[in-house]
Amino acid sequence: MLRSLLLASSALVLATPLAAGDIHGKVVCKGTRDCANAVVYVDAIPGKTFPPPQAHEKINQQNLVFDPHVLPVLVGTTVDFLNSATVRPNGFSPDASADKFNLGPWPKGQTRSYTFKKDCVATLLCKVHAEMEAFVIAVPTPYSAVTKPDGSFKIADVPDGSYTVKVWHPKLKPAAKPV
């Protein structure tokens, strides 16, 4: 099945199909500098569950920045937070949907881990360095992508079927559309 989407800030518009098994598209962001860091994903599929990956995802703290800035993960995924800087971050999320976790401070070269057990948007902050911010978006399927600055994205290897595709952006309202 060939699929493609054009996503606007609060609405999704079906566009021209591109490649079998993939959902291609472009997020249109109004009122932002660019369209980078939107997460586009296939929402829950009735009757279908996905085991979390064995391998952990990673976020690195270096130069007072969490990298990547936005990380979509499948629900149940463990994320390792590595400190590559000489300063000690204190990564935490105040979001109830992410169970308000706090990793505490940790030294350079060490990793702290957290498992995202349910759908959520977790804002990652640092109690020591107020300018640090990142987002972990735990989604119900393994079909997700982060947009490039021009808003383009590709979700690879999506099985044929009917789904709801959702988009989340750090500064815009979420959107959804059946495809």
ZIRA-V688280 format. One record per run of one state. SS is the DSSP state (2 for helix, 1 for strand, 0 for the rest). FROM is the first residue (numbers start at 1). LEN is the number of residues. If there is no record, write none. Layout:
BEGIN
ss = (SS/SS)
from = (FROM/FROM)
len = (LEN/LEN)
END
This chain:
BEGIN
ss = (0/1/0/1/0/1/0/1/0/1/0/1/0/1/0/1/0/1/0/2/0/1/0/1/0/1/0/1/0/1/0/1/0/1/0/1/0)
from = (1/2/8/12/21/23/28/39/43/57/63/65/68/70/75/78/84/90/93/96/99/102/106/111/116/120/127/133/140/144/147/152/156/164/170/172/179)
len = (1/6/4/9/2/5/11/4/14/6/2/3/2/5/3/6/6/3/3/3/3/4/5/5/4/7/6/7/4/3/5/4/8/6/2/7/1)
END
